[in-house]
C-alpha cells in the first residue's frame, strides 16, 4: 500500500514540476509552492505520505484551473520527454474529472504519445498471433501498460459501436477536397459529441487508442487543407496589393484587408484554443469562398486575346498630342540607385506571389498565372523553378532557378507597366510615372540579361543542355518584352482627338 502511494506521489510530483515550469512565463518568475511541496521537501520527505498526497492533489487542482488545453498544446513539442506525457496521462485519467477541459487535455496528450513514439514507426508494427488472430495494436498495448493501475469501467457494446464511428469519420475527412467541405461536413462537432458521449469510459485505454490515431490522421488532413486555403488567400492578397487595392472581401459584415491577411499566422492559429480557433477557421473558409465567387483577380486561367485581336474589335482610341517622344537612353542614364532598389522590392514581391500561385494551383493550370491585365504563361522549366526547394543551394541548377525566377518577374512587371502606360494616355503625370518605371525595368533587364548570359556559358561548360535551353527561352521572352517597352516609349504620339483634353 505504501509503495502504491509513493508511486502516485512520484506521478503527481512530475506533473507538478511540469505545471510550475509551464506557468513561469505567465507569472513572470518562479511559482510560489506551498510548504512541504517544494522539490527538496519531497525528496527528503519521510513523513506522512497520505498527508503530502492530499496537499499535492489540492495544489494540482488549483494549477489545473490556471492551465488550459491550449497551453498544454503549445507546451508539448517533439522535444518533450515521453515520461512527462505518460505521467500527465496517468494523472488525468485518475482524477475522474468528466469536464471538457480535463477530457481535452487527456485527448491531446494521448495524441502526442501516438504522434511521437519512442521508436519511429513502432505503432505501425503489428503481427499475427499463433492462432492466426490479429492481436491488439501496439499503441493500445502501450495505453494498457501506461494506465494499468487506473480504475476504468469496461466498455459496453453500445460504447464499442460509438468507437467504430471514428473510422467512418476518418474516411469522410480523407475524402474532403477543400477546407470548406471539411468544415461544412460537421465532422468536427460530431467527433466532439462522440467523445463527450463516452463519459468516464473516455479514459479507457481502448478508447484513447482509437481516438489518438483518428486525431493524428484528421489533423494531418485538416492542416493540409487549411494551409492550402491560406496560401490561396495570400496569393489573392499579394496580387491585389500589386494592383494597389486593399480590400479582399467581406466576412460577417467586416472588410478583410491585405493587412489582415499579411498578419495571418497559420502555425499559430493551429495551436490556439479549440473554440476560438474554430471561429477563425470558419472565417478563413468564408473568405476563401468569397474570393472564389468574386475574385479580385481570375482564379482559373482564361485565354487572353492578342493585342492585334483587341485592336481589330475595339473602337478607335482617343490619342493625345501632348506626349513627347521619349529619349530612352537618356532616361536609362538618369535611373538612380534608389529607383533600382524600389523596383527590386517589387520584383521580389512578384516572385513570391507567382511562387505561391504555382505551388497552390492545380498542376494542370500552374503554368498560366492570372495577373491584373493578362495571363502570364510559364514554360515548364520556369514553373519547376518556382516550385523548387533548392534556390539557396550553391550549384548550377540553383543558379539557373534563381535567374529564371527573376526573368519571369521581369516579364510580368514590364508587361504590366506597358499596359499601365497604354491606359495612361489621357494623363500626362501618370504616363510619365509609368514611363520612368519602364526605364528602370529596362536598366535592370540589361543587368539580368548579362547574368543569364554568364550562367548560360557556365552551364554549357558543364554540359547542362536543358538548363541552357531553359535560360535561352526565358531570356528571349524578356528581350521581346524589353523591345516592346522601348518601342512604346519611342513611338510618336498621334494627333489629339477632337473634344478631348489633357490634364
Helices and strands as residue ranges (DSSP letters): H 2-27, H 39-44, H 49-66, H 69-75, H 82-94, H 100-115, G 122-124, H 138-146, H 157-174, H 179-184, H 187-197, G 199-203, H 205-243, E 247-251, E 254-257, H 258-262, H 266-269, H 274-293, H 307-313, H 328-333, H 337-360, E 368-370, E 375-377, H 380-387, H 396-423, H 428-461, H 465-490
